[in-house]
Amino acid sequence: MPPKSQRADKSRSIEAAADNFKTAVWHFVPLSVTDKVEEDYAVYLRDLRTRNHRKKLSPEEAQYVRSRWLRSQAMMRNLDEFNRLIDSCDRFVEELTKIGKQSILGTRAALKKATTHERPSPKIEFQPGFTPHHPPLSNFEYETLVGGPHVLGARLLWWCAAATNPKKYGYSAGFSHQLWTEPLWFTEKVENNWLKLTANQRTLTLLQQAVEFCFQYKDCSESEVPPEDGPGVAGDFYWNGVHVELSRQEFKLIKALWKQQNKYRDVQYIIDEAWEEAPNTTKATVQSCACKLGKKLAGAGIPVSISFRDLAVIITTDLAE
């Protein structure tokens, strides 16, 4: 075991890295989509069609391509700030690794543990987790695809640290460029009849939460770190370290809903899943159970809500777009 003085120095180092991230103010400059920007996009689109042998894009493809291009243009105006962000992430992960707690982040990010021979470099304990192949523009869809908001927050922290030295983490040399062109850094909104892209505060919040979670549990053993978010076993539900005990029926209901968060599900499907022993259960019974469950989660400060629309039901968080 290192001498007390060395342990104290490491403790102060990771505390400084966490404080540096918590107190930082990120100055991402908005992008207003002016006529000049539209002209530049038209040139880009012509080049794209030429490379694709003039294949015409469907309306959905055109909307996706345009949004991805605009968000990348917004980031190009903010690369200095992005580099400052990834440097802060790298510093924190480095300090977390020095105190032997990289596993808190890797587990939170749902990364696969690497054997000694699988490690991309000696100090990296996990295999790389990659960004989605066709990343959705919606925050909710992106989070669901990755594994939920807190998994995404931890992945973002891991990805940002990796962007400073991709090879060390098992990524290709172009990973930094790939990361800053992901669609999750900026959001689009209309102001005074002009489309404007501004920093996505949701993404920055998830990053912040990941840093806070790792720092909070840095002195805990692996068994003391809370499990991943969602239904656990035997009536347990977890959210960002908060634990709530549910009744048998509440637990079955949230397990059925949790399989596909942020999407409406047919109420009959939920009855079949959560009330399999009582197939004649009515929508009113489901609503009553959902109301009790919602109040219990809200009472614990967990931002999860359940709502109904006609014969469909959805579970969401208050951080929806």
C-alpha positions as CSV (number, residue, x, y, z in Angstrom):
1,M,0.0,0.0,0.0
2,P,1.4,3.5,-0.9
3,P,2.4,5.7,2.0
4,K,-0.3,8.0,3.5
5,S,1.3,11.0,1.9
6,Q,1.1,9.5,-1.6
7,R,-2.6,8.4,-1.0
8,A,-3.4,12.0,0.1
9,D,-1.7,13.5,-3.0
10,K,-3.7,11.2,-5.2
11,S,-6.9,12.1,-3.4
12,R,-6.2,15.8,-3.8
13,S,-5.4,15.2,-7.5
14,I,-8.7,13.6,-8.4
15,E,-10.6,16.1,-6.3
16,A,-9.0,18.9,-8.2
17,A,-9.8,17.1,-11.5
18,A,-13.4,16.8,-10.5
19,D,-13.6,20.4,-9.3
20,N,-12.1,21.6,-12.5
21,F,-14.8,19.9,-14.4
22,K,-17.6,21.0,-12.1
23,T,-16.6,24.7,-12.1
24,A,-15.9,24.9,-15.8
25,V,-18.2,27.0,-17.9
26,W,-18.4,25.9,-21.5
27,H,-18.6,28.7,-24.0
28,F,-20.0,27.1,-27.1
29,V,-20.8,29.7,-29.7
30,P,-24.2,29.2,-31.4
31,L,-24.5,28.9,-35.2
32,S,-27.2,30.9,-36.9
33,V,-28.2,29.3,-40.2
34,T,-27.9,32.3,-42.5
35,D,-28.2,32.4,-46.3
36,K,-24.5,32.0,-46.5
37,V,-24.6,28.8,-44.4
38,E,-27.5,27.5,-46.7
39,E,-25.3,28.3,-49.8
40,D,-22.4,26.3,-48.3
41,Y,-24.7,23.4,-47.6
42,A,-26.0,23.5,-51.1
43,V,-22.4,23.1,-52.4
44,Y,-21.8,20.2,-49.9
45,L,-25.0,18.5,-51.1
46,R,-24.0,18.8,-54.7
47,D,-20.7,17.3,-54.0
48,L,-22.3,14.5,-52.0
49,R,-24.7,13.6,-54.8
50,T,-21.8,13.6,-57.2
51,R,-19.9,11.1,-55.0
52,N,-23.0,9.0,-54.7
53,H,-23.6,9.0,-58.5
54,R,-26.4,11.5,-58.3
55,K,-28.6,9.3,-56.2
56,K,-31.5,11.3,-54.9
57,L,-32.0,11.4,-51.1
58,S,-35.4,10.5,-49.6
59,P,-37.0,13.4,-47.5
60,E,-35.9,11.6,-44.3
61,E,-32.4,11.1,-45.6
62,A,-32.2,14.7,-46.7
63,Q,-33.3,16.0,-43.3
64,Y,-30.8,13.7,-41.6
65,V,-27.9,14.7,-43.8
66,R,-28.6,18.4,-43.5
67,S,-28.9,18.2,-39.7
68,R,-25.7,16.3,-39.3
69,W,-23.9,18.8,-41.6
70,L,-25.2,21.8,-39.7
71,R,-24.2,20.3,-36.3
72,S,-20.7,19.6,-37.6
73,Q,-20.4,23.2,-38.8
74,A,-21.4,24.4,-35.4
75,M,-18.7,22.2,-33.8
76,M,-16.1,23.4,-36.3
77,R,-16.7,26.9,-34.8
78,N,-16.1,25.5,-31.3
79,L,-13.2,23.1,-31.7
80,D,-11.1,25.0,-29.1
81,E,-13.8,24.7,-26.6
82,F,-14.3,21.0,-27.5
83,N,-10.6,20.4,-27.0
84,R,-10.8,22.1,-23.6
85,L,-13.7,19.8,-22.7
86,I,-12.0,16.6,-23.7
87,D,-8.8,17.7,-21.9
88,S,-10.8,18.0,-18.7
89,C,-12.4,14.6,-19.2
90,D,-8.9,13.0,-19.9
91,R,-7.5,14.6,-16.7
92,F,-10.3,13.2,-14.6
93,V,-10.2,9.6,-16.1
94,E,-6.4,9.7,-15.7
95,E,-6.7,10.5,-12.0
96,L,-9.5,7.9,-11.6
97,T,-7.2,5.3,-13.1
98,K,-4.3,6.3,-10.8
99,I,-6.3,5.5,-7.7
100,G,-7.3,2.2,-9.2
101,K,-11.0,3.0,-9.8
102,Q,-11.3,3.0,-13.5
103,S,-13.7,0.1,-13.1
104,I,-16.4,2.5,-11.7
105,L,-16.5,4.4,-15.0
106,G,-16.1,1.3,-17.2
107,T,-18.9,-0.5,-15.5
108,R,-21.1,2.5,-15.5
109,A,-20.5,2.9,-19.2
110,A,-21.5,-0.8,-19.8
111,L,-18.1,-1.5,-21.3
112,K,-16.8,-5.0,-21.6
113,K,-13.9,-5.9,-19.2
114,A,-10.7,-6.7,-21.1
115,T,-8.4,-9.6,-20.3
116,T,-4.7,-8.8,-20.0
117,H,-4.2,-9.8,-23.6
118,E,-7.3,-7.8,-24.8
119,R,-6.3,-4.5,-23.3
120,P,-5.7,-1.8,-25.9
121,S,-2.9,-0.5,-23.7
122,P,-1.5,-1.5,-20.2
123,K,-3.5,0.9,-18.1
124,I,-6.9,0.6,-19.9
125,E,-9.0,-2.1,-18.3
126,F,-11.9,-2.2,-20.8
127,Q,-12.5,-2.9,-24.4
128,P,-13.6,0.1,-26.5
129,G,-17.3,0.9,-26.7
130,F,-18.1,2.4,-30.1
131,T,-20.5,5.2,-31.0
132,P,-23.7,4.1,-32.9
133,H,-23.2,3.2,-36.5
134,H,-26.1,5.5,-37.7
135,P,-26.5,7.9,-34.8
136,P,-30.0,9.2,-34.3
137,L,-30.6,13.0,-34.0
138,S,-32.9,12.6,-31.0
139,N,-31.4,12.6,-27.5
140,F,-33.9,10.0,-26.4
141,E,-33.2,7.7,-29.3
142,Y,-29.5,8.1,-28.9
143,E,-29.7,7.4,-25.1
144,T,-31.9,4.4,-25.6
145,L,-29.6,3.0,-28.3
146,V,-26.6,3.3,-26.0
147,G,-28.3,2.0,-22.9
148,G,-29.9,4.9,-21.1
149,P,-28.9,8.4,-19.9
150,H,-26.4,7.4,-17.2
151,V,-24.8,4.8,-19.5
152,L,-24.5,7.5,-22.2
153,G,-23.0,10.0,-19.7
154,A,-20.3,7.5,-18.7
155,R,-19.7,6.6,-22.3
156,L,-19.3,10.3,-23.1
157,L,-16.7,10.7,-20.4
158,W,-14.9,7.6,-21.7
159,W,-15.1,8.8,-25.3
160,C,-13.9,12.3,-24.5
161,A,-10.9,11.0,-22.6
162,A,-10.2,8.6,-25.5
163,A,-10.4,11.4,-28.0
164,T,-7.1,12.8,-26.6
165,N,-5.2,9.6,-27.4
166,P,-7.5,7.2,-29.4
167,K,-4.9,4.4,-29.8
168,K,-4.4,4.1,-26.1
169,Y,-8.1,3.3,-25.7
170,G,-8.3,1.0,-28.7
171,Y,-9.9,3.4,-31.2
172,S,-8.8,4.4,-34.7
173,A,-6.7,7.5,-35.2
174,G,-9.8,9.4,-36.5
175,F,-11.9,8.8,-33.4
176,S,-11.6,12.4,-32.2
177,H,-13.1,13.7,-35.5
178,Q,-15.8,11.0,-35.4
179,L,-16.7,12.1,-31.8
180,W,-17.0,15.8,-32.5
181,T,-19.2,15.1,-35.6
182,E,-21.7,13.1,-33.5
183,P,-25.1,14.8,-33.5
184,L,-25.4,15.0,-29.7
185,W,-23.4,18.2,-29.1
186,F,-25.8,20.7,-30.5
187,T,-29.6,21.2,-30.7
188,E,-31.7,23.1,-33.3
189,K,-34.3,25.8,-32.5
190,V,-35.9,28.6,-34.3
191,E,-35.4,32.2,-33.1
192,N,-36.8,35.2,-34.9
193,N,-37.5,33.1,-38.0
194,W,-33.9,31.9,-38.1
195,L,-32.7,28.4,-37.4
196,K,-30.1,28.4,-34.7
197,L,-27.9,25.7,-33.3
198,T,-26.9,25.9,-29.6
199,A,-24.9,23.8,-27.3
200,N,-26.9,20.7,-26.1
201,Q,-27.1,21.2,-22.3
202,R,-28.4,17.7,-22.0
203,T,-25.1,16.2,-23.2
204,L,-23.1,18.4,-20.9
205,T,-25.3,17.5,-18.0
206,L,-24.9,13.8,-18.5
207,L,-21.1,14.3,-18.7
208,Q,-21.2,16.2,-15.4
209,Q,-23.3,13.5,-13.7
210,A,-20.9,10.8,-14.8
211,V,-18.0,12.8,-13.2
212,E,-20.0,13.3,-10.0
213,F,-21.0,9.6,-9.8
214,C,-17.4,8.4,-10.2
215,F,-16.1,10.9,-7.7
216,Q,-18.8,10.0,-5.2
217,Y,-18.0,6.3,-5.2
218,K,-14.3,6.5,-5.7
219,D,-13.6,5.3,-2.1
220,C,-16.1,2.4,-2.3
221,S,-15.5,-1.2,-3.0
222,E,-17.0,-2.6,-6.2
223,S,-19.9,-4.2,-4.3
224,E,-20.8,-0.9,-2.7
225,V,-21.2,0.9,-6.1
226,P,-24.9,1.1,-7.0
227,P,-26.0,-1.2,-9.9
228,E,-27.0,0.1,-13.3
229,D,-30.2,2.1,-13.6
230,G,-33.6,0.4,-13.8
231,P,-35.3,-2.6,-12.2
232,G,-33.0,-4.8,-10.2
233,V,-34.2,-8.0,-8.6
234,A,-37.0,-8.8,-6.1
235,G,-38.7,-5.4,-6.2
236,D,-35.6,-3.2,-6.3
237,F,-35.4,-0.1,-8.6
238,Y,-32.2,2.0,-9.0
239,W,-31.7,5.4,-10.6
240,N,-28.3,7.2,-10.4
241,G,-27.5,5.6,-7.1
242,V,-30.9,6.0,-5.5
243,H,-32.7,2.8,-4.4
244,V,-36.5,2.3,-4.1
245,E,-38.3,-0.8,-3.0
246,L,-41.4,-1.5,-5.1
247,S,-44.4,-3.8,-4.6
248,R,-44.6,-7.0,-6.6
249,Q,-47.0,-5.5,-9.1
250,E,-45.3,-2.1,-9.4
251,F,-42.0,-4.0,-10.1
252,K,-43.6,-6.1,-12.8
253,L,-45.1,-3.0,-14.4
254,I,-41.9,-1.1,-14.5
255,K,-40.0,-4.1,-15.8
256,A,-42.5,-4.4,-18.7
257,L,-42.2,-0.7,-19.5
258,W,-38.4,-0.5,-19.0
259,K,-37.8,-2.9,-22.0
260,Q,-38.6,0.0,-24.4
261,Q,-38.2,3.4,-22.7
262,N,-39.5,6.5,-24.4
263,K,-41.8,4.6,-26.8
264,Y,-45.5,4.2,-26.5
265,R,-46.5,0.6,-25.9
266,D,-50.0,-0.9,-26.2
267,V,-51.7,-1.3,-22.9
268,Q,-52.7,-4.8,-23.7
269,Y,-49.1,-5.7,-24.2
270,I,-48.3,-4.4,-20.7
271,I,-51.2,-6.4,-19.3
272,D,-49.9,-9.5,-20.9
273,E,-46.4,-8.9,-19.6
274,A,-47.2,-7.6,-16.1
275,W,-50.6,-9.2,-15.3
276,E,-50.1,-12.5,-17.0
277,E,-52.0,-14.3,-14.2
278,A,-55.0,-11.9,-14.6
279,P,-55.6,-11.5,-18.4
280,N,-58.9,-9.7,-17.8
281,T,-57.1,-6.8,-16.1
282,T,-58.5,-3.4,-17.3
283,K,-56.7,-0.2,-18.4
284,A,-58.0,1.5,-15.2
285,T,-56.1,-1.1,-13.1
286,V,-53.0,-0.4,-15.0
287,Q,-53.4,3.3,-14.6
288,S,-54.0,2.9,-10.8
289,C,-50.8,0.9,-10.4
290,A,-48.9,3.4,-12.6
291,C,-50.1,6.3,-10.5
292,K,-48.9,4.7,-7.3
293,L,-45.6,3.8,-8.9
294,G,-45.1,7.3,-10.3
295,K,-45.8,8.8,-6.9
296,K,-43.3,6.5,-5.2
297,L,-40.6,7.3,-7.7
298,A,-41.3,11.0,-7.6
299,G,-41.1,10.9,-3.8
300,A,-37.6,9.5,-4.1
301,G,-36.6,12.3,-6.4
302,I,-36.4,10.0,-9.4
303,P,-37.3,11.9,-12.6
304,V,-39.3,9.0,-14.2
305,S,-42.9,9.4,-15.3
306,I,-45.6,7.2,-16.8
307,S,-48.3,8.6,-19.0
308,F,-51.2,7.3,-21.1
309,R,-52.5,8.2,-24.5
310,D,-55.7,6.3,-25.6
311,L,-54.7,2.6,-25.4
312,A,-51.0,3.2,-25.2
313,V,-48.6,3.9,-22.3
314,I,-45.1,5.4,-22.1
315,I,-42.4,5.7,-19.5
316,T,-40.1,8.8,-19.8
317,T,-37.8,11.0,-17.7
318,D,-38.1,14.7,-17.2
319,L,-35.0,15.2,-19.3
320,A,-36.8,14.5,-22.5
321,E,-36.3,16.8,-25.5
